[in-house]
Each structure stands twice: as C-alpha cells, then as structure tokens.
Amino acid sequence: MKATRKPRARPGREEDAPGFAARRIAADMLDGVLRRRRALDELLDSTTELATLEERDRALARALVGTVLRRLGTLRHLLWPLLERGLPPQAPRVETALLLGAAQILFLDVPDHAAVDLSVRLVQADRYAARYAGLANAVLRRLARDGKAALTPLDMPMLDTPDWLMARWTAAYGGEPAHAIAAANGVEPALDLTVKSDPEIWAAKLDGRVLPTGSVRTIAHGAVTALPGFAEGAWWVQDAAAALPVHLLGDVRGRRVADLCAAPGGKTAQLAAGGGLVTAVDRAPARMKRLGENLARLSLAAELVCADAAAWTTEQHFDAVLLDAPCSSTGTIRRHPDVPWLKSEADIAKLAGLQRRLIDRAVMLLKPGGTLVYCTCSLEPEENERIVADFLARQPSMRRAPLTAADVFGCGAFINRQGELRTLPCQLSDADSRFSGLDGFYAAKLVKG
Ligand SMILES: C[S@@+](CC[C@H](N)C(=O)[O-])C[C@H]1O[C@@H](n2cnc3c(N)ncnc32)[C@H](O)[C@@H]1O
C-alpha cells in the first residue's frame, strides 16, 4: 500500500469539527465488534463517552454503527474495487473510516461532503492510519460521485449475510424464505413493548399500534426511558416474538413457575404480571441485577436465584418451567446486527451441548403433569427442533403438546408441522416496512407424564 498525498491541512484539531465525536465513538465501537469481537450491546453499555454526546449525536453514533453492521457485505463489496492495493493491515482505522463514510453516503441522510470530511479526519486522528488520509479522501469522493446508483444491481440481502448462514437458512427453510429472512435483517426494526394492560391506550399514547399478538409497536425517537409509561412501569421492551413463549404456558395465576436463563427478565415480567409465583434463575450476576431493577420499575415480584441452571437443584417442584436457552441468536439479527459477524458454526455446536444439559435439568424440576416450554431466538434447527426431538427420545416421560393457531393469537403461520412455534424475521409484514417483521423464535410445549 502506497502512502498517498495528504489532503489540504485544516486549521484546528480533528476532534473539534462538529459531528466528529459521534463518528469517533462509532468508529471505536465498530472496531470493538469487527476487530476485538465484542458484542455490540456490551459496547453500548460500556462506552461511557456516549453519555457525553447530545441526544441527537448519540442517536447518530448508534445509527452509524447499526448501518455499517447491517450493510457490511455491501459496503465492502463496493469499497474493495476502489482500493487498488487493498487495505493497509497495520492501520485498521482506515477500513473503519471508509465503512463509516460509505454508509453515510449511501444509506444515511448526511451530506456527502460532511461524510467524506469526517471520515478523512478519523483517519488523520489515528497515528497508524494518518498517512492514508489522501487515499480515504479519494475513495470516498469516488463513491460519492457514483452515488446510490451503484446499489441498484446488487443483491444486498445476499451480500450482507455470511455464506454459511445463508446456506443454513436455505437448507432449513428453502431459498426464497432464506432470502426474505436476509432482507428482513437489513431493516432497522421498530420498538416493541409488552404492556401490563390497556394496549390500545398505550398504543395511542406512544403513537404506535397494537399487533395481532398483543404487543405494542412504535417507532421511537430518542431514549426509551423518556417515553410515556416508562417511569411508571406500564410496559417493558420485548420483541413481539419473544413475548409468545410465555403465552404457551396458558394461565399461570397462582402456579409455581421456574424461569430458567431469565435475565434481563422480559419473560419473568410476563409471568409475574400474569400472577405466576416465579423463581427466576440466571448465572450472570450483572444481568440478574438488571432483572431485579427491571422488576422493581414494573412493581413486579419474583424470587431471584443467581446460579448455573444446568446444575441448580431445589427441594420444590414446579407446575411449569420456561427454559429460554442461551443460543446463537440468529433470529435477532434485525436488532443485533453484530451477530452474523461474531458467531460461527462452531458456536452452534457448542451451544447445542449446553442446551441439551439445560433441558435435561429443566425436566427434573417439573411436577408430574407439569408443562415445560423450551425456547430460543435462534433460527438453527440444531438448537431447536433437534434439541427437542432428541430430548423426547431420551425422556419417555415427556410428550409434545402440539400447538395450534389458537395458542398464538390466530397466527397459524407461526406454527410448524410438528406443532411448534417457529417465527421468521420476514413474517408479520406491513405495507409500512418500518412496522414489519419480528424476531425468529422457536418454542416447543412439552408435558410430563
Ligand atoms: C436468551 S437470554 C434470556 C432472555 C430472558 N429469558 C428474557 O426473556 O429476558 C439467555 C440467558 O441465559 C443465561 N445463561 C447462559 N447460560 C446459563 C446457565 N448455564 N445457567 C443459567 N443461565 C444461563 C445468560 O446469562 C442470559 O441471560
């Protein structure tokens, strides 16, 4: 890689330019995901500098990171041919700045000159990358000149989905559904809320709508904590699909329910709000702390146990057990666009081992006649259908209770041939694409005895 001529020197420091801080923080978070393989949620929680930004810039930093991760394949596809000598391996900030600049030029409402200028400044501000500022300037100007027309011939859902994932979804669901899943993953999802009561009233207050499944869906601007009803604990954030597994347990009023792998507690809150006597178990202390805080805000109660659910024992037996097993999360890519770039096939095999141990322990906690709901937010059969089929083969005391459309608010498309819940991100479509989709969730209802 040849060092190219630096662009015209600017007076003042890079970091003083308006909008630079949001780009620099976005670049650091992107490097965290792409180079240090950290989960985006973790980075959003631990990047304290985000709090120093104005609300508008904070939203911009998040949008920048989300857009680059959602469009990573497309952006790299368009950038690489413009880099005659490839990317300098010793200066990763060059690629990060190019991705951010290209995302703004092609997908965000940012003037091209600002997108180019701020990306060049990002390169200049990094001591390993600074000598490539001229290169970044030339590449982004070229991209801006060609404009959005460059996107027209591209199959963006294919480009933005790693081959191994597309191959798996094609094998599991067929070519067209796999493509539709990938396309749905490219759309930033709306905010879904589970309300304690009065969904129509809250939908009106939040400028949203009530979905067929009872969740309230809205397009949020600004912080969730500032929305009506947050402080008084009228609702909690939960994807419409994530709210379905608890409904499969039916009326939980006065029943003892173990919620395994419970944090941050979306399903615990549903169970407690439904009148269940809930014991919530999770092994992550920080996540359990958050679960406790969430329940306190919602004025709901549960017994909290911080333990490995694959080893946890107790004297009591439960009427129902909900096991929301840790998984590859490939059904949540709309909300977690880092997942395709962080997970691998090896993770799926490893998680399946843990899921088997957890479901074997879950059944020991159940009373005869009790109900076990096993669920994950993964699209991968090895973590779902296969776990349950193998479990039923190992556990003659358990049988599957096949689900029907009536179990899921009449949404028959959510039930697979075995009578299990299977939602896909491309379902629940709406003429307004911002209101479309839901997480890919799997759940099976299993009864003891
Ligand atoms: C999919 S999340 C659960 C989401 C939660 N049920 C909800 O509705 O908000 C999976 C959880 O499993 C927890 N976990 C992973 N392995 C575990 C284990 N062996 N025992 C208990 N919890 C575990 C993680 O800490 C994480 O909080």
The ligand as a Gaussian input file, in Angstrom:
#p B3LYP/6-31G(d) Opt

LIG

0 1
 C      -31.695000     -15.518000      25.776000
 S      -31.084000     -14.815000      27.209000
 C      -32.502000     -14.860000      28.228000
 C      -33.520000     -13.785000      27.982000
 C      -34.585000     -13.747000      29.047000
 N      -35.232000     -15.026000      29.222000
 C      -35.649000     -12.696000      28.792000
 O      -36.729000     -13.030000      28.368000
 O      -35.358000     -11.514000      29.039000
 C      -30.153000     -16.140000      27.828000
 C      -29.687000     -16.004000      29.277000
 O      -29.125000     -17.257000      29.651000
 C      -28.180000     -17.008000      30.670000
 N      -27.391000     -18.258000      30.813000
 C      -26.497000     -18.787000      29.969000
 N      -26.062000     -19.972000      30.428000
 C      -26.702000     -20.181000      31.606000
 C      -26.669000     -21.226000      32.564000
 N      -25.880000     -22.295000      32.410000
 N      -27.447000     -21.117000      33.658000
 C      -28.240000     -20.019000      33.832000
 N      -28.296000     -19.009000      32.968000
 C      -27.547000     -19.087000      31.856000
 C      -27.438000     -15.796000      30.183000
 O      -26.824000     -15.139000      31.256000
 C      -28.609000     -14.985000      29.564000
 O      -29.075000     -14.059000      30.495000

